[in-house]
Amino acid sequence: MEYNPAIGSRLVQSPSINSTAVAPITVLVVEDDELVRELAVEFLSDAGFQVLEAGNGEEALSLLESNPNIRVQQRGCRGCDVRKNEVGL
């Protein structure tokens, strides 16, 4: 896991991703509950996804700005509509 101290996020990459010729799918997990976030990251990583994680909306926005290829699909996020309008999503 690669930790980015500037935004408090980790990049998790499954070993199976490097063994295929297909470009990995990147998933951004945004969850303020650390245990839930760690479980989601582990599950997705084990499934072969490249996983970015953020503990809050500000971290997520920073990651989205620095990774323009990430598509946004919200799931159960309070206040996401306001934030999506702020960044033009």
DSSP file (Angstrom, degrees, kcal/mol; ACC not computed):
  #  RESIDUE AA STRUCTURE BP1 BP2  ACC     N-H-->O    O-->H-N    N-H-->O    O-->H-N    TCO  KAPPA ALPHA  PHI   PSI    X-CA   Y-CA   Z-CA
    1    1 A M              0   0    0      0, 0.0     2,-0.6     0, 0.0    11,-0.2   0.000 360.0 360.0 360.0 134.3    0.0    0.0    0.0
    2    2 A E  E     -A   11   0A   0      9,-2.3     9,-2.7     2,-0.0     2,-0.4  -0.898 360.0-153.7-102.4 122.4    1.2    3.4   -0.9
    3    3 A Y  E     -A   10   0A   0     -2,-0.6     7,-0.2     7,-0.2     3,-0.1  -0.823   5.8-157.5-100.8 131.7    0.3    6.1    1.6
    4    4 A N  E >>> -A    9   0A   0      5,-3.6     4,-1.4    -2,-0.4     5,-1.4  -0.891   5.2-170.7-106.9 100.9    0.0    9.7    0.5
    5    5 A P  T 345S+     0   0    0      0, 0.0    -1,-0.1     0, 0.0     5,-0.0   0.730  78.2  71.3 -67.1 -20.7    0.4   11.8    3.7
    6    6 A A  T 345S+     0   0    0      1,-0.2    -2,-0.0    -3,-0.1    -3,-0.0   0.853 121.2  12.2 -64.2 -33.3   -0.6   15.0    1.9
    7    7 A I  T <45S-     0   0    0     -3,-1.1    -1,-0.2     2,-0.2     3,-0.1   0.349 102.1-116.8-125.8   4.0   -4.2   13.8    1.8
    8    8 A G  T  <5 +     0   0    0     -4,-1.4     2,-0.3     1,-0.2    47,-0.1   0.819  69.7 130.6  68.3  31.6   -4.2   10.8    4.1
    9    9 A S  E   < -A    4   0A   0     -5,-1.4    -5,-3.6    45,-0.1     2,-0.4  -0.792  45.1-145.1-117.9 161.1   -5.1    8.3    1.5
   10   10 A R  E     -A    3   0A   0     43,-0.3    43,-1.3    -2,-0.3     2,-0.6  -0.923   6.7-144.1-121.8 149.0   -3.7    5.0    0.4
   11   11 A L  E     -AB   2  52A   0     -9,-2.7    -9,-2.3    -2,-0.4     2,-0.5  -0.968  20.6-168.0-109.7 119.8   -3.4    3.4   -3.0
   12   12 A V  E     - B   0  51A   0     39,-2.9    39,-3.0    -2,-0.6     2,-0.5  -0.928   3.8-173.2-111.9 129.7   -3.9   -0.3   -2.9
   13   13 A Q  E     - B   0  50A   0     -2,-0.5    37,-0.2    37,-0.2    32,-0.1  -0.985  19.7-133.1-127.8 127.5   -3.1   -2.5   -5.8
   14   14 A S    >>  -     0   0    0     35,-0.6     3,-1.3    -2,-0.5     4,-0.7  -0.511  17.3-128.9 -73.8 140.6   -3.9   -6.2   -6.1
   15   15 A P  H 3> S+     0   0    0      0, 0.0     4,-0.5     0, 0.0     3,-0.5   0.809 106.5  64.2 -58.7 -29.0   -1.0   -8.4   -7.3
   16   16 A S  H >4 S+     0   0    0      1,-0.2     3,-0.6     2,-0.2     4,-0.3   0.754  89.7  66.9 -68.9 -22.9   -3.4   -9.9   -9.9
   17   17 A I  H X4 S+     0   0    0     -3,-1.3     3,-1.3     1,-0.2    -1,-0.2   0.910  98.2  51.2 -64.0 -42.0   -3.7   -6.6  -11.7
   18   18 A N  H 3< S+     0   0    0     -4,-0.7    -1,-0.2    -3,-0.5    -2,-0.2   0.681 101.8  62.7 -70.4 -16.3   -0.1   -6.5  -12.8
   19   19 A S  T << S+     0   0    0     -3,-0.6     2,-0.3    -4,-0.5    -1,-0.2   0.493  93.7  73.7 -89.6  -2.3   -0.4  -10.0  -14.3
   20   20 A T  S <  S-     0   0    0     -3,-1.3     0, 0.0    -4,-0.3     0, 0.0  -0.764  72.0-138.4-111.8 158.6   -3.0   -9.2  -16.9
   21   21 A A  S    S+     0   0    0     -2,-0.3     2,-0.3     2,-0.1    -1,-0.1   0.560  78.9  95.9 -86.9  -9.5   -2.8   -7.2  -20.1
   22   22 A V  S    S-     0   0    0      1,-0.1    -2,-0.2    -5,-0.1     3,-0.1  -0.616  87.3-106.9 -84.0 138.9   -6.1   -5.4  -19.4
   23   23 A A        -     0   0    0     -2,-0.3    -1,-0.1     1,-0.1    -2,-0.1  -0.419  42.8-110.6 -62.8 136.2   -5.9   -2.0  -17.9
   24   24 A P        -     0   0    0      0, 0.0     2,-0.5     0, 0.0    25,-0.1  -0.329  22.8-120.9 -69.3 150.3   -7.0   -2.2  -14.2
   25   25 A I        -     0   0    0     23,-0.3    25,-2.4    -3,-0.1     2,-0.5  -0.804  26.0-143.5 -89.5 130.1  -10.3   -0.6  -13.1
   26   26 A T  E     -c   50   0A   0     -2,-0.5     2,-0.4    23,-0.2    25,-0.2  -0.832  14.6-168.0 -99.9 131.5   -9.7    2.0  -10.4
   27   27 A V  E     -c   51   0A   0     23,-2.7    25,-3.1    -2,-0.5     2,-0.6  -0.962  10.8-149.8-118.7 133.9  -12.3    2.3   -7.7
   28   28 A L  E     -c   52   0A   0     -2,-0.4     2,-0.6    23,-0.2    25,-0.2  -0.921  11.5-161.9-103.9 116.8  -12.4    5.3   -5.2
   29   29 A V  E     -c   53   0A   0     23,-3.0    25,-2.6    -2,-0.6     2,-0.6  -0.880   6.4-173.4 -99.8 122.1  -13.8    4.3   -1.8
   30   30 A V  E     +c   54   0A   0     -2,-0.6     2,-0.3    23,-0.2    25,-0.2  -0.960  22.6 142.3-118.2 114.3  -14.9    7.2    0.3
   31   31 A E        -     0   0    0     23,-2.1     6,-0.1    -2,-0.6    -2,-0.0  -0.960  40.3-155.7-154.6 130.0  -15.9    6.3    3.8
   32   32 A D  S    S+     0   0    0     -2,-0.3     2,-0.8     5,-0.0     3,-0.1   0.718  79.2  84.3 -82.3 -20.2  -15.4    8.1    7.1
   33   33 A D  S  > S-     0   0    0      1,-0.2     4,-2.7     2,-0.0     5,-0.2  -0.747  71.2-154.6 -83.5 112.4  -15.6    4.9    9.2
   34   34 A E  H  > S+     0   0    0     -2,-0.8     4,-2.7     1,-0.2     5,-0.2   0.867  89.6  49.5 -59.2 -41.8  -12.1    3.5    9.0
   35   35 A L  H  > S+     0   0    0      2,-0.2     4,-2.2     1,-0.2    -1,-0.2   0.927 112.9  46.4 -64.9 -45.1  -13.0   -0.1    9.7
   36   36 A V  H  > S+     0   0    0      2,-0.2     4,-2.4     1,-0.2    -2,-0.2   0.916 113.8  49.9 -62.4 -42.9  -15.7   -0.1    7.0
   37   37 A R  H  X S+     0   0    0     -4,-2.7     4,-2.7     1,-0.2    -2,-0.2   0.923 110.1  49.7 -62.4 -45.0  -13.3    1.6    4.5
   38   38 A E  H  X S+     0   0    0     -4,-2.7     4,-2.5     1,-0.2    -1,-0.2   0.894 111.5  49.1 -61.9 -40.6  -10.5   -0.9    5.2
   39   39 A L  H  X S+     0   0    0     -4,-2.2     4,-2.6     2,-0.2    -1,-0.2   0.921 112.4  47.7 -65.0 -43.4  -12.9   -3.8    4.7
   40   40 A A  H  X S+     0   0    0     -4,-2.4     4,-2.6     2,-0.2     5,-0.2   0.914 112.9  48.7 -63.0 -43.0  -14.2   -2.3    1.4
   41   41 A V  H  X S+     0   0    0     -4,-2.7     4,-2.6     2,-0.2     5,-0.2   0.921 112.9  47.4 -63.6 -44.2  -10.6   -1.6    0.2
   42   42 A E  H  X S+     0   0    0     -4,-2.5     4,-2.6    -5,-0.2    -2,-0.2   0.927 112.9  48.8 -63.1 -45.1   -9.5   -5.1    1.1
   43   43 A F  H  X S+     0   0    0     -4,-2.6     4,-1.2     2,-0.2    -2,-0.2   0.936 115.6  42.8 -60.4 -48.8  -12.5   -6.7   -0.6
   44   44 A L  H  <>S+     0   0    0     -4,-2.6     5,-2.3     2,-0.2     4,-0.2   0.886 114.1  50.9 -67.9 -39.3  -12.1   -4.7   -3.8
   45   45 A S  H ><5S+     0   0    0     -4,-2.6     3,-1.7    -5,-0.2    -1,-0.2   0.922 109.0  50.9 -63.6 -44.5   -8.4   -5.2   -3.9
   46   46 A D  H 3<5S+     0   0    0     -4,-2.6    -1,-0.2     1,-0.3    -2,-0.2   0.791 105.0  58.8 -63.0 -27.0   -8.7   -8.9   -3.5
   47   47 A A  T 3<5S-     0   0    0     -4,-1.2    -1,-0.3    -5,-0.2    -2,-0.2   0.492 127.0 -99.5 -81.7  -3.0  -11.2   -8.8   -6.4
   48   48 A G  T < 5S+     0   0    0     -3,-1.7   -23,-0.3     1,-0.3     2,-0.2   0.525  77.4 134.3 102.0   6.3   -8.5   -7.4   -8.6
   49   49 A F      < -     0   0    0     -5,-2.3   -35,-0.6   -25,-0.1     2,-0.5  -0.574  58.3-123.3 -86.8 151.4   -9.4   -3.7   -8.6
   50   50 A Q  E     -Bc  13  26A   0    -25,-2.4   -23,-2.7    -2,-0.2     2,-0.5  -0.840  39.3-154.3 -85.2 129.8   -6.9   -0.9   -8.1
   51   51 A V  E     -Bc  12  27A   0    -39,-3.0   -39,-2.9    -2,-0.5     2,-0.4  -0.929  21.7-173.7-121.6 127.7   -8.3    1.0   -5.1
   52   52 A L  E     -Bc  11  28A   0    -25,-3.1   -23,-3.0    -2,-0.5     2,-0.4  -0.893  18.7-161.8-105.4 145.5   -8.0    4.6   -4.0
   53   53 A E  E     - c   0  29A   0    -43,-1.3   -43,-0.3    -2,-0.4     2,-0.3  -0.968  13.9-176.7-133.5 149.8   -9.4    5.5   -0.7
   54   54 A A  E     - c   0  30A   0    -25,-2.6   -23,-2.1    -2,-0.4   -45,-0.1  -0.995  21.4-149.6-141.1 144.8  -10.4    8.6    1.1
   55   55 A G  S    S+     0   0    0     -2,-0.3     2,-0.3   -25,-0.2   -25,-0.1   0.537  80.8   8.2 -91.7  -7.9  -11.7    9.2    4.6
   56   56 A N  S  > S-     0   0    0      1,-0.1     4,-2.0   -24,-0.0     5,-0.1  -0.956  84.7 -89.2-160.2 176.0  -13.9   12.2    3.8
   57   57 A G  H  > S+     0   0    0     -2,-0.3     4,-2.7     1,-0.2     5,-0.2   0.856 119.2  55.3 -63.9 -38.0  -15.2   14.4    0.9
   58   58 A E  H  > S+     0   0    0      2,-0.2     4,-2.1     1,-0.2    -1,-0.2   0.923 109.5  46.8 -63.9 -43.5  -12.3   16.7    0.8
   59   59 A E  H  > S+     0   0    0      2,-0.2     4,-2.3     1,-0.2    -1,-0.2   0.908 112.4  51.5 -62.3 -41.5   -9.8   13.9    0.3
   60   60 A A  H  X S+     0   0    0     -4,-2.0     4,-2.6     1,-0.2    -2,-0.2   0.919 108.8  49.8 -63.0 -44.0  -12.1   12.4   -2.3
   61   61 A L  H  X S+     0   0    0     -4,-2.7     4,-2.4     1,-0.2    -1,-0.2   0.899 109.9  51.6 -62.1 -40.1  -12.3   15.7   -4.2
   62   62 A S  H  X S+     0   0    0     -4,-2.1     4,-1.6     1,-0.2    -1,-0.2   0.915 111.6  46.8 -62.2 -42.9   -8.5   16.0   -4.1
   63   63 A L  H  X S+     0   0    0     -4,-2.3     4,-0.9     1,-0.2    -2,-0.2   0.889 111.4  51.5 -66.3 -38.9   -8.1   12.5   -5.5
   64   64 A L  H  < S+     0   0    0     -4,-2.6     3,-0.4     1,-0.2     6,-0.2   0.891 108.9  51.1 -64.6 -39.2  -10.7   13.2   -8.2
   65   65 A E  H  < S+     0   0    0     -4,-2.4    -1,-0.2     1,-0.2    -2,-0.2   0.854 114.4  43.0 -66.6 -33.8   -8.9   16.3   -9.3
   66   66 A S  H  < S+     0   0    0     -4,-1.6    -1,-0.2     1,-0.2    -2,-0.2   0.539 117.2  47.8 -90.6  -6.6   -5.6   14.5   -9.5
   67   67 A N    ><  +     0   0    0     -4,-0.9     3,-1.7    -3,-0.4    -1,-0.2  -0.704  64.2 175.9-131.4  79.8   -7.1   11.4  -11.3
   68   68 A P  T 3  S+     0   0    0      0, 0.0    -1,-0.1     0, 0.0    -4,-0.1   0.613  71.9  68.6 -66.3 -11.9   -9.3   12.7  -14.1
   69   69 A N  T 3  S+     0   0    0      2,-0.1     2,-0.4     0, 0.0   -43,-0.1   0.478  73.3 107.4 -86.1  -1.1  -10.2    9.2  -15.4
   70   70 A I    <   -     0   0    0     -3,-1.7     2,-0.3    -6,-0.2   -43,-0.1  -0.649  61.2-147.2 -80.5 127.6  -12.3    8.3  -12.4
   71   71 A R        -     0   0    0     -2,-0.4     2,-0.5     2,-0.0    -2,-0.1  -0.726  15.4-127.6 -90.2 144.7  -16.0    8.2  -13.1
   72   72 A V        +     0   0    0     -2,-0.3     2,-0.4    17,-0.1    -1,-0.0  -0.832  34.1 163.7-100.1 124.7  -18.3    9.2  -10.2
   73   73 A Q        -     0   0    0     -2,-0.5     2,-0.2     2,-0.0    -2,-0.0  -0.914  27.0-147.6-134.4 107.5  -21.1    6.9   -9.1
   74   74 A Q        -     0   0    0     -2,-0.4     2,-0.4     3,-0.0    -2,-0.0  -0.507  14.1-172.6 -82.8 145.5  -22.4    7.8   -5.7
   75   75 A R  S    S-     0   0    0     -2,-0.2    -2,-0.0     1,-0.0    -1,-0.0  -0.919  70.4 -26.6-136.3 107.0  -23.8    5.3   -3.3
   76   76 A G  S    S+     0   0    0     -2,-0.4     2,-0.6     1,-0.2    -1,-0.0   0.864  85.0 156.7  62.4  41.4  -25.5    6.5   -0.1
   77   77 A C    >   -     0   0    0      2,-0.0     3,-0.9     0, 0.0     2,-0.4  -0.882  35.2-143.9-106.1 122.4  -23.6    9.8    0.2
   78   78 A R  T 3  S+     0   0    0     -2,-0.6     0, 0.0     1,-0.2     0, 0.0  -0.696  87.2   9.4 -80.2 130.1  -25.2   12.6    2.2
   79   79 A G  T 3> S+     0   0    0     -2,-0.4     4,-1.6     3,-0.0    -1,-0.2   0.534  86.1 127.0  83.2   6.2  -24.4   16.0    0.6
   80   80 A C  H <>  +     0   0    0     -3,-0.9     4,-3.2     1,-0.2     5,-0.2   0.859  66.0  61.0 -66.3 -34.4  -22.9   14.6   -2.6
   81   81 A D  H  > S+     0   0    0     -4,-0.3     4,-1.7     1,-0.2    -1,-0.2   0.903 105.5  47.6 -60.5 -40.6  -25.2   16.7   -4.9
   82   82 A V  H  > S+     0   0    0     -3,-0.2     4,-1.6     2,-0.2    -1,-0.2   0.941 115.0  45.2 -64.0 -47.4  -23.8   19.9   -3.4
   83   83 A R  H  X S+     0   0    0     -4,-1.6     4,-1.6     1,-0.2    -2,-0.2   0.880 109.0  55.6 -65.3 -39.7  -20.2   18.7   -3.9
   84   84 A K  H  X>S+     0   0    0     -4,-3.2     5,-2.7     1,-0.2     4,-0.6   0.895 108.2  49.3 -62.2 -37.9  -20.8   17.4   -7.4
   85   85 A N  H ><5S+     0   0    0     -4,-1.7     3,-0.5    -5,-0.2    -1,-0.2   0.863 106.2  57.4 -67.6 -34.7  -22.1   20.8   -8.4
   86   86 A E  H 3<5S+     0   0    0     -4,-1.6    -1,-0.2     1,-0.2    -2,-0.2   0.855 115.3  35.2 -64.1 -35.8  -19.0   22.5   -6.9
   87   87 A V  H 3<5S-     0   0    0     -4,-1.6    -1,-0.2    -3,-0.1    -2,-0.2   0.369 113.8-112.9-102.6   4.2  -16.6   20.4   -9.0
   88   88 A G  T <<5       0   0    0     -4,-0.6    -3,-0.2    -3,-0.5    -4,-0.1   0.819 360.0 360.0  74.3  31.6  -18.8   20.3  -12.1
   89   89 A L      <       0   0    0     -5,-2.7    -4,-0.2    -6,-0.2   -17,-0.1   0.447 360.0 360.0 -88.3 360.0  -19.5   16.6  -12.1
